[in-house]
């Protein structure tokens, strides 16, 4: 169940990135790369869960906190889902 929650949160993040015009292309690419890494880890195709991934999401959370509250909430949902996996 926690993996399904994480998959859903990552999907929601991707949807938000598609709709968010105010986020510049470089930052969108950074978040897309993080989302791809998460999906690879969920599927067991990639690296092990790393602190750098969580740290990267936390940095994005701080960047968007004031200007993009919906995106911030979505990133927080992803972090919560990762925490739910015991990472």
PALO-633296 format. One record per atom (N, C-alpha, C, O): residue number from 1; residue in one letter; atom name; x negated, y, z negated. Coordinates in Angstrom, 3 decimals. Layout:
<sites>
+-----+----+----+----------+----------+----------+
|   i | aa | at |       c1 |       c2 |       c3 |
+-----+----+----+----------+----------+----------+
| NUM |  a | CA |        X |        Y |        Z |
...
+-----+----+----+----------+----------+----------+
</sites>
This chain:
<sites>
+-----+----+----+----------+----------+----------+
|   i | aa | at |       c1 |       c2 |       c3 |
+-----+----+----+----------+----------+----------+
|   1 |  x |  N |   -0.808 |   -1.201 |    0.000 |
|   1 |  x | CA |    0.000 |    0.000 |    0.000 |
|   1 |  x |  C |   -0.853 |    1.268 |    0.000 |
|   1 |  x |  O |   -0.545 |    2.200 |    0.744 |
|   2 |  x |  N |   -1.922 |    1.338 |   -0.814 |
|   2 |  x | CA |   -2.731 |    2.562 |   -0.783 |
|   2 |  x |  C |   -3.335 |    2.846 |    0.594 |
|   2 |  x |  O |   -3.482 |    4.006 |    0.977 |
|   3 |  x |  N |   -3.686 |    1.792 |    1.340 |
|   3 |  x | CA |   -4.230 |    2.017 |    2.684 |
|   3 |  x |  C |   -3.173 |    2.616 |    3.601 |
|   3 |  x |  O |   -3.478 |    3.477 |    4.427 |
|   4 |  x |  N |   -1.936 |    2.165 |    3.458 |
|   4 |  x | CA |   -0.855 |    2.719 |    4.276 |
|   4 |  x |  C |   -0.622 |    4.193 |    3.944 |
|   4 |  x |  O |   -0.362 |    5.007 |    4.830 |
|   5 |  x |  N |   -0.719 |    4.518 |    2.670 |
|   5 |  x | CA |   -0.585 |    5.919 |    2.259 |
|   5 |  x |  C |   -1.692 |    6.751 |    2.873 |
|   5 |  x |  O |   -1.450 |    7.859 |    3.352 |
|   6 |  x |  N |   -2.904 |    6.224 |    2.862 |
|   6 |  x | CA |   -4.037 |    6.942 |    3.444 |
|   6 |  x |  C |   -3.865 |    7.096 |    4.950 |
|   6 |  x |  O |   -4.116 |    8.171 |    5.495 |
|   7 |  x |  N |   -3.441 |    6.038 |    5.623 |
|   7 |  x | CA |   -3.203 |    6.128 |    7.071 |
|   7 |  x |  C |   -2.162 |    7.199 |    7.382 |
|   7 |  x |  O |   -2.324 |    7.987 |    8.314 |
|   8 |  x |  N |   -1.106 |    7.218 |    6.599 |
|   8 |  x | CA |   -0.050 |    8.212 |    6.790 |
|   8 |  x |  C |   -0.581 |    9.625 |    6.560 |
|   8 |  x |  O |   -0.240 |   10.546 |    7.303 |
|   9 |  x |  N |   -1.405 |    9.798 |    5.543 |
|   9 |  x | CA |   -1.976 |   11.114 |    5.243 |
|   9 |  x |  C |   -2.913 |   11.583 |    6.346 |
|   9 |  x |  O |   -2.920 |   12.762 |    6.700 |
|  10 |  x |  N |   -3.704 |   10.663 |    6.889 |
|  10 |  x | CA |   -4.616 |   11.021 |    7.986 |
|  10 |  x |  C |   -3.812 |   11.385 |    9.229 |
|  10 |  x |  O |   -4.163 |   12.323 |    9.944 |
|  11 |  x |  N |   -2.744 |   10.652 |    9.485 |
|  11 |  x | CA |   -1.875 |   10.968 |   10.618 |
|  11 |  x |  C |   -1.255 |   12.356 |   10.450 |
|  11 |  x |  O |   -1.171 |   13.127 |   11.406 |
|  12 |  x |  N |   -0.832 |   12.658 |    9.247 |
|  12 |  x | CA |   -0.267 |   13.980 |    8.958 |
|  12 |  x |  C |   -1.324 |   15.067 |    9.163 |
|  12 |  x |  O |   -1.017 |   16.144 |    9.674 |
|  13 |  x |  N |   -2.565 |   14.787 |    8.765 |
|  13 |  x | CA |   -3.657 |   15.744 |    8.967 |
|  13 |  x |  C |   -3.861 |   16.015 |   10.450 |
|  13 |  x |  O |   -3.995 |   17.169 |   10.859 |
|  14 |  x |  N |   -3.883 |   14.969 |   11.248 |
|  14 |  x | CA |   -4.047 |   15.145 |   12.697 |
|  14 |  x |  C |   -2.891 |   15.964 |   13.285 |
|  14 |  x |  O |   -3.108 |   16.824 |   14.139 |
|  15 |  x |  N |   -1.676 |   15.695 |   12.830 |
|  15 |  x | CA |   -0.520 |   16.469 |   13.299 |
|  15 |  x |  C |   -0.668 |   17.944 |   12.933 |
|  15 |  x |  O |   -0.378 |   18.821 |   13.747 |
|  16 |  x |  N |   -1.115 |   18.213 |   11.720 |
|  16 |  x | CA |   -1.316 |   19.593 |   11.284 |
|  16 |  x |  C |   -2.377 |   20.284 |   12.129 |
|  16 |  x |  O |   -2.226 |   21.454 |   12.481 |
|  17 |  x |  N |   -3.439 |   19.576 |   12.455 |
|  17 |  x | CA |   -4.501 |   20.165 |   13.276 |
|  17 |  x |  C |   -3.988 |   20.503 |   14.667 |
|  17 |  x |  O |   -4.393 |   21.508 |   15.252 |
|  18 |  x |  N |   -3.107 |   19.678 |   15.196 |
|  18 |  x | CA |   -2.534 |   19.950 |   16.516 |
|  18 |  x |  C |   -1.656 |   21.201 |   16.501 |
|  18 |  x |  O |   -1.571 |   21.912 |   17.502 |
|  19 |  x |  N |   -1.013 |   21.468 |   15.383 |
|  19 |  x | CA |   -0.095 |   22.603 |   15.289 |
|  19 |  x |  C |   -0.762 |   23.880 |   14.796 |
|  19 |  x |  O |   -0.226 |   24.970 |   14.993 |
|  20 |  x |  N |   -1.904 |   23.765 |   14.168 |
|  20 |  x | CA |   -2.541 |   24.907 |   13.507 |
|  20 |  x |  C |   -3.371 |   25.714 |   14.493 |
|  20 |  x |  O |   -4.496 |   25.336 |   14.821 |
|  21 |  x |  N |   -2.815 |   26.831 |   14.968 |
|  21 |  x | CA |   -3.504 |   27.685 |   15.929 |
|  21 |  x |  C |   -4.559 |   28.571 |   15.288 |
|  21 |  x |  O |   -5.524 |   28.963 |   15.945 |
|  22 |  x |  N |   -4.385 |   28.887 |   14.020 |
|  22 |  x | CA |   -5.283 |   29.835 |   13.368 |
|  22 |  x |  C |   -6.635 |   29.226 |   12.997 |
|  22 |  x |  O |   -7.564 |   29.952 |   12.644 |
|  23 |  x |  N |   -6.751 |   27.909 |   13.073 |
|  23 |  x | CA |   -8.014 |   27.247 |   12.750 |
|  23 |  x |  C |   -8.860 |   27.205 |   14.011 |
|  23 |  x |  O |   -8.404 |   26.763 |   15.066 |
|  24 |  x |  N |  -10.106 |   27.672 |   13.891 |
|  24 |  x | CA |  -10.949 |   27.704 |   15.085 |
|  24 |  x |  C |  -11.346 |   26.291 |   15.516 |
|  24 |  x |  O |  -11.279 |   25.340 |   14.736 |
|  25 |  x |  N |  -11.752 |   26.184 |   16.750 |
|  25 |  x | CA |  -12.037 |   24.888 |   17.375 |
|  25 |  x |  C |  -13.133 |   24.117 |   16.641 |
|  25 |  x |  O |  -13.047 |   22.895 |   16.518 |
|  26 |  x |  N |  -14.149 |   24.805 |   16.158 |
|  26 |  x | CA |  -15.244 |   24.137 |   15.443 |
|  26 |  x |  C |  -14.739 |   23.469 |   14.177 |
|  26 |  x |  O |  -15.095 |   22.327 |   13.887 |
|  27 |  x |  N |  -13.920 |   24.170 |   13.434 |
|  27 |  x | CA |  -13.392 |   23.594 |   12.185 |
|  27 |  x |  C |  -12.406 |   22.463 |   12.466 |
|  27 |  x |  O |  -12.349 |   21.484 |   11.722 |
|  28 |  x |  N |  -11.633 |   22.599 |   13.540 |
|  28 |  x | CA |  -10.744 |   21.501 |   13.931 |
|  28 |  x |  C |  -11.565 |   20.253 |   14.228 |
|  28 |  x |  O |  -11.212 |   19.151 |   13.808 |
|  29 |  x |  N |  -12.666 |   20.436 |   14.957 |
|  29 |  x | CA |  -13.526 |   19.305 |   15.303 |
|  29 |  x |  C |  -14.127 |   18.665 |   14.057 |
|  29 |  x |  O |  -14.244 |   17.442 |   13.985 |
|  30 |  x |  N |  -14.511 |   19.481 |   13.074 |
|  30 |  x | CA |  -15.048 |   18.947 |   11.823 |
|  30 |  x |  C |  -14.013 |   18.076 |   11.118 |
|  30 |  x |  O |  -14.327 |   16.980 |   10.654 |
|  31 |  x |  N |  -12.783 |   18.570 |   11.040 |
|  31 |  x | CA |  -11.726 |   17.802 |   10.388 |
|  31 |  x |  C |  -11.359 |   16.556 |   11.185 |
|  31 |  x |  O |  -11.086 |   15.505 |   10.605 |
|  32 |  x |  N |  -11.350 |   16.668 |   12.507 |
|  32 |  x | CA |  -11.080 |   15.497 |   13.356 |
|  32 |  x |  C |  -12.148 |   14.425 |   13.136 |
|  32 |  x |  O |  -11.839 |   13.235 |   13.072 |
|  33 |  x |  N |  -13.403 |   14.854 |   13.021 |
|  33 |  x | CA |  -14.496 |   13.905 |   12.789 |
|  33 |  x |  C |  -14.325 |   13.204 |   11.442 |
|  33 |  x |  O |  -14.538 |   11.996 |   11.337 |
|  34 |  x |  N |  -13.943 |   13.954 |   10.422 |
|  34 |  x | CA |  -13.694 |   13.347 |    9.115 |
|  34 |  x |  C |  -12.525 |   12.367 |    9.189 |
|  34 |  x |  O |  -12.586 |   11.282 |    8.609 |
|  35 |  x |  N |  -11.468 |   12.741 |    9.895 |
|  35 |  x | CA |  -10.307 |   11.859 |   10.046 |
|  35 |  x |  C |  -10.700 |   10.569 |   10.765 |
|  35 |  x |  O |  -10.247 |    9.486 |   10.395 |
|  36 |  x |  N |  -11.532 |   10.685 |   11.779 |
|  36 |  x | CA |  -11.991 |    9.500 |   12.518 |
|  36 |  x |  C |  -12.823 |    8.585 |   11.630 |
|  36 |  x |  O |  -12.681 |    7.363 |   11.686 |
|  37 |  x |  N |  -13.691 |    9.173 |   10.808 |
|  37 |  x | CA |  -14.496 |    8.369 |    9.880 |
|  37 |  x |  C |  -13.603 |    7.626 |    8.890 |
|  37 |  x |  O |  -13.840 |    6.458 |    8.581 |
|  38 |  x |  N |  -12.584 |    8.311 |    8.401 |
|  38 |  x | CA |  -11.663 |    7.672 |    7.459 |
|  38 |  x |  C |  -10.962 |    6.497 |    8.130 |
|  38 |  x |  O |  -10.868 |    5.415 |    7.550 |
|  39 |  x |  N |  -10.469 |    6.705 |    9.349 |
|  39 |  x | CA |   -9.782 |    5.626 |   10.067 |
|  39 |  x |  C |  -10.711 |    4.446 |   10.313 |
|  39 |  x |  O |  -10.286 |    3.296 |   10.202 |
|  40 |  x |  N |  -11.954 |    4.705 |   10.639 |
|  40 |  x | CA |  -12.919 |    3.617 |   10.837 |
|  40 |  x |  C |  -13.124 |    2.835 |    9.548 |
|  40 |  x |  O |  -13.199 |    1.607 |    9.563 |
|  41 |  x |  N |  -13.214 |    3.545 |    8.447 |
|  41 |  x | CA |  -13.412 |    2.881 |    7.160 |
|  41 |  x |  C |  -12.187 |    2.068 |    6.756 |
|  41 |  x |  O |  -12.317 |    0.972 |    6.212 |
|  42 |  x |  N |  -11.004 |    2.603 |    7.021 |
|  42 |  x | CA |   -9.772 |    1.876 |    6.706 |
|  42 |  x |  C |   -9.738 |    0.556 |    7.472 |
|  42 |  x |  O |   -9.353 |   -0.480 |    6.931 |
|  43 |  x |  N |  -10.145 |    0.611 |    8.739 |
|  43 |  x | CA |  -10.109 |   -0.570 |    9.598 |
|  43 |  x |  C |  -11.309 |   -1.484 |    9.399 |
|  43 |  x |  O |  -11.392 |   -2.550 |   10.009 |
|  44 |  x |  N |  -12.236 |   -1.069 |    8.548 |
|  44 |  x | CA |  -13.417 |   -1.882 |    8.294 |
|  44 |  x |  C |  -14.412 |   -1.864 |    9.432 |
|  44 |  x |  O |  -15.298 |   -2.716 |    9.490 |
|  45 |  x |  N |  -14.282 |   -0.895 |   10.353 |
|  45 |  x | CA |  -15.154 |   -0.832 |   11.520 |
|  45 |  x |  C |  -16.425 |   -0.039 |   11.274 |
|  45 |  x |  O |  -17.378 |   -0.137 |   12.046 |
|  46 |  x |  N |  -16.447 |    0.724 |   10.236 |
|  46 |  x | CA |  -17.561 |    1.653 |   10.088 |
|  46 |  x |  C |  -18.278 |    1.500 |    8.772 |
|  46 |  x |  O |  -18.346 |    0.421 |    8.182 |
|  47 |  x |  N |  -18.798 |    2.600 |    8.343 |
|  47 |  x | CA |  -19.590 |    2.670 |    7.135 |
|  47 |  x |  C |  -18.736 |    2.410 |    5.901 |
|  47 |  x |  O |  -17.508 |    2.354 |    5.970 |
|  48 |  x |  N |  -19.405 |    2.256 |    4.795 |
|  48 |  x | CA |  -18.701 |    2.123 |    3.522 |
|  48 |  x |  C |  -18.250 |    3.504 |    3.074 |
|  48 |  x |  O |  -18.745 |    4.523 |    3.556 |
|  49 |  x |  N |  -17.325 |    3.518 |    2.166 |
|  49 |  x | CA |  -16.871 |    4.800 |    1.629 |
|  49 |  x |  C |  -18.065 |    5.518 |    1.040 |
|  49 |  x |  O |  -18.852 |    4.940 |    0.290 |
|  50 |  x |  N |  -18.188 |    6.764 |    1.384 |
|  50 |  x | CA |  -19.326 |    7.552 |    0.929 |
|  50 |  x |  C |  -18.859 |    8.804 |    0.221 |
|  50 |  x |  O |  -17.790 |    9.346 |    0.500 |
|  51 |  x |  N |  -19.694 |    9.249 |   -0.706 |
|  51 |  x | CA |  -19.417 |   10.517 |   -1.378 |
|  51 |  x |  C |  -19.438 |   11.673 |   -0.392 |
|  51 |  x |  O |  -18.735 |   12.665 |   -0.584 |
|  52 |  x |  N |  -20.247 |   11.553 |    0.675 |
|  52 |  x | CA |  -20.348 |   12.646 |    1.645 |
|  52 |  x |  C |  -19.021 |   12.883 |    2.349 |
|  52 |  x |  O |  -18.690 |   14.022 |    2.681 |
|  53 |  x |  N |  -18.265 |   11.830 |    2.578 |
|  53 |  x | CA |  -16.957 |   11.975 |    3.217 |
|  53 |  x |  C |  -16.004 |   12.746 |    2.307 |
|  53 |  x |  O |  -15.358 |   13.702 |    2.734 |
|  54 |  x |  N |  -15.929 |   12.322 |    1.070 |
|  54 |  x | CA |  -15.057 |   13.001 |    0.108 |
|  54 |  x |  C |  -15.529 |   14.440 |   -0.082 |
|  54 |  x |  O |  -14.717 |   15.364 |   -0.135 |
|  55 |  x |  N |  -16.833 |   14.624 |   -0.183 |
|  55 |  x | CA |  -17.385 |   15.973 |   -0.343 |
|  55 |  x |  C |  -17.022 |   16.850 |    0.859 |
|  55 |  x |  O |  -16.674 |   18.019 |    0.691 |
|  56 |  x |  N |  -17.101 |   16.295 |    2.054 |
|  56 |  x | CA |  -16.739 |   17.041 |    3.260 |
|  56 |  x |  C |  -15.283 |   17.480 |    3.238 |
|  56 |  x |  O |  -14.964 |   18.610 |    3.607 |
|  57 |  x |  N |  -14.406 |   16.594 |    2.808 |
|  57 |  x | CA |  -12.986 |   16.950 |    2.697 |
|  57 |  x |  C |  -12.764 |   18.018 |    1.630 |
|  57 |  x |  O |  -11.956 |   18.931 |    1.808 |
|  58 |  x |  N |  -13.490 |   17.892 |    0.522 |
|  58 |  x | CA |  -13.357 |   18.896 |   -0.535 |
|  58 |  x |  C |  -13.815 |   20.270 |   -0.046 |
|  58 |  x |  O |  -13.209 |   21.285 |   -0.388 |
|  59 |  x |  N |  -14.879 |   20.302 |    0.751 |
|  59 |  x | CA |  -15.347 |   21.575 |    1.310 |
|  59 |  x |  C |  -14.286 |   22.180 |    2.230 |
|  59 |  x |  O |  -14.040 |   23.386 |    2.190 |
|  60 |  x |  N |  -13.668 |   21.350 |    3.049 |
|  60 |  x | CA |  -12.618 |   21.836 |    3.944 |
|  60 |  x |  C |  -11.438 |   22.367 |    3.133 |
|  60 |  x |  O |  -10.827 |   23.374 |    3.491 |
|  61 |  x |  N |  -11.134 |   21.687 |    2.054 |
|  61 |  x | CA |  -10.035 |   22.107 |    1.186 |
|  61 |  x |  C |  -10.265 |   23.532 |    0.682 |
|  61 |  x |  O |   -9.353 |   24.358 |    0.708 |
|  62 |  x |  N |  -11.470 |   23.813 |    0.228 |
|  62 |  x | CA |  -11.805 |   25.147 |   -0.280 |
|  62 |  x |  C |  -11.726 |   26.186 |    0.835 |
|  62 |  x |  O |  -11.253 |   27.301 |    0.613 |
|  63 |  x |  N |  -12.185 |   25.828 |    2.028 |
|  63 |  x | CA |  -12.174 |   26.768 |    3.156 |
|  63 |  x |  C |  -10.772 |   27.242 |    3.514 |
|  63 |  x |  O |  -10.562 |   28.413 |    3.831 |
|  64 |  x |  N |   -9.825 |   26.325 |    3.462 |
|  64 |  x | CA |   -8.479 |   26.626 |    3.951 |
|  64 |  x |  C |   -7.495 |   27.014 |    2.860 |
|  64 |  x |  O |   -6.345 |   27.346 |    3.148 |
|  65 |  x |  N |   -7.930 |   26.975 |    1.632 |
|  65 |  x | CA |   -7.022 |   27.113 |    0.491 |
|  65 |  x |  C |   -6.098 |   28.330 |    0.570 |
|  65 |  x |  O |   -4.894 |   28.196 |    0.350 |
|  66 |  x |  N |   -6.621 |   29.482 |    0.870 |
|  66 |  x | CA |   -5.792 |   30.692 |    0.863 |
|  66 |  x |  C |   -5.073 |   30.938 |    2.182 |
|  66 |  x |  O |   -3.912 |   31.348 |    2.191 |
|  67 |  x |  N |   -5.751 |   30.691 |    3.291 |
|  67 |  x | CA |   -5.202 |   31.056 |    4.595 |
|  67 |  x |  C |   -4.262 |   30.014 |    5.191 |
|  67 |  x |  O |   -3.389 |   30.352 |    5.991 |
|  68 |  x |  N |   -4.431 |   28.763 |    4.812 |
|  68 |  x | CA |   -3.657 |   27.682 |    5.431 |
|  68 |  x |  C |   -3.132 |   26.728 |    4.351 |
|  68 |  x |  O |   -3.649 |   25.621 |    4.204 |
|  69 |  x |  N |   -2.121 |   27.145 |    3.604 |
|  69 |  x | CA |   -1.642 |   26.320 |    2.487 |
|  69 |  x |  C |   -1.098 |   24.951 |    2.901 |
|  69 |  x |  O |   -1.260 |   23.981 |    2.160 |
|  70 |  x |  N |   -0.466 |   24.856 |    4.052 |
|  70 |  x | CA |    0.075 |   23.561 |    4.483 |
|  70 |  x |  C |   -1.068 |   22.607 |    4.821 |
|  70 |  x |  O |   -1.041 |   21.439 |    4.432 |
|  71 |  x |  N |   -2.056 |   23.097 |    5.536 |
|  71 |  x | CA |   -3.221 |   22.281 |    5.868 |
|  71 |  x |  C |   -3.969 |   21.885 |    4.599 |
|  71 |  x |  O |   -4.439 |   20.754 |    4.481 |
|  72 |  x |  N |   -4.076 |   22.801 |    3.662 |
|  72 |  x | CA |   -4.727 |   22.512 |    2.384 |
|  72 |  x |  C |   -4.004 |   21.389 |    1.657 |
|  72 |  x |  O |   -4.639 |   20.478 |    1.126 |
|  73 |  x |  N |   -2.692 |   21.451 |    1.632 |
|  73 |  x | CA |   -1.895 |   20.411 |    0.971 |
|  73 |  x |  C |   -2.100 |   19.057 |    1.656 |
|  73 |  x |  O |   -2.165 |   18.024 |    0.990 |
|  74 |  x |  N |   -2.199 |   19.069 |    2.970 |
|  74 |  x | CA |   -2.406 |   17.833 |    3.716 |
|  74 |  x |  C |   -3.778 |   17.237 |    3.404 |
|  74 |  x |  O |   -3.899 |   16.029 |    3.198 |
|  75 |  x |  N |   -4.803 |   18.076 |    3.370 |
|  75 |  x | CA |   -6.147 |   17.595 |    3.021 |
|  75 |  x |  C |   -6.140 |   17.034 |    1.600 |
|  75 |  x |  O |   -6.762 |   16.005 |    1.338 |
|  76 |  x |  N |   -5.443 |   17.701 |    0.688 |
|  76 |  x | CA |   -5.351 |   17.209 |   -0.686 |
|  76 |  x |  C |   -4.652 |   15.853 |   -0.731 |
|  76 |  x |  O |   -5.035 |   14.989 |   -1.520 |
|  77 |  x |  N |   -3.638 |   15.657 |    0.101 |
|  77 |  x | CA |   -2.965 |   14.356 |    0.175 |
|  77 |  x |  C |   -3.930 |   13.263 |    0.620 |
|  77 |  x |  O |   -3.892 |   12.147 |    0.102 |
|  78 |  x |  N |   -4.797 |   13.585 |    1.584 |
|  78 |  x | CA |   -5.799 |   12.615 |    2.039 |
|  78 |  x |  C |   -6.742 |   12.276 |    0.886 |
|  78 |  x |  O |   -7.028 |   11.104 |    0.643 |
|  79 |  x |  N |   -7.223 |   13.291 |    0.180 |
|  79 |  x | CA |   -8.117 |   13.056 |   -0.959 |
|  79 |  x |  C |   -7.434 |   12.219 |   -2.037 |
|  79 |  x |  O |   -8.051 |   11.322 |   -2.611 |
|  80 |  x |  N |   -6.171 |   12.506 |   -2.312 |
|  80 |  x | CA |   -5.430 |   11.727 |   -3.305 |
|  80 |  x |  C |   -5.280 |   10.272 |   -2.867 |
|  80 |  x |  O |   -5.386 |    9.357 |   -3.684 |
|  81 |  x |  N |   -5.035 |   10.067 |   -1.584 |
|  81 |  x | CA |   -4.891 |    8.702 |   -1.068 |
|  81 |  x |  C |   -6.215 |    7.946 |   -1.170 |
|  81 |  x |  O |   -6.230 |    6.760 |   -1.502 |
|  82 |  x |  N |   -7.322 |    8.626 |   -0.889 |
|  82 |  x | CA |   -8.640 |    7.994 |   -1.035 |
|  82 |  x |  C |   -8.873 |    7.632 |   -2.499 |
|  82 |  x |  O |   -9.357 |    6.542 |   -2.804 |
|  83 |  x |  N |   -8.532 |    8.540 |   -3.395 |
|  83 |  x | CA |   -8.677 |    8.270 |   -4.827 |
|  83 |  x |  C |   -7.815 |    7.078 |   -5.243 |
|  83 |  x |  O |   -8.199 |    6.305 |   -6.120 |
|  84 |  x |  N |   -6.653 |    6.934 |   -4.610 |
|  84 |  x | CA |   -5.775 |    5.810 |   -4.896 |
|  84 |  x |  C |   -6.373 |    4.462 |   -4.524 |
|  84 |  x |  O |   -5.959 |    3.420 |   -5.032 |
|  85 |  x |  N |   -7.360 |    4.502 |   -3.625 |
|  85 |  x | CA |   -8.068 |    3.275 |   -3.252 |
|  85 |  x |  C |   -9.183 |    2.947 |   -4.236 |
|  85 |  x |  O |   -9.831 |    1.906 |   -4.136 |
|  86 |  x |  N |   -9.396 |    3.850 |   -5.186 |
|  86 |  x | CA |  -10.446 |    3.629 |   -6.171 |
|  86 |  x |  C |  -11.808 |    4.094 |   -5.715 |
|  86 |  x |  O |  -12.831 |    3.653 |   -6.239 |
|  87 |  x |  N |  -11.826 |    4.991 |   -4.733 |
|  87 |  x | CA |  -13.102 |    5.488 |   -4.210 |
|  87 |  x |  C |  -13.537 |    6.676 |   -5.021 |
|  87 |  x |  O |  -14.590 |    7.254 |   -4.753 |
+-----+----+----+----------+----------+----------+
</sites>
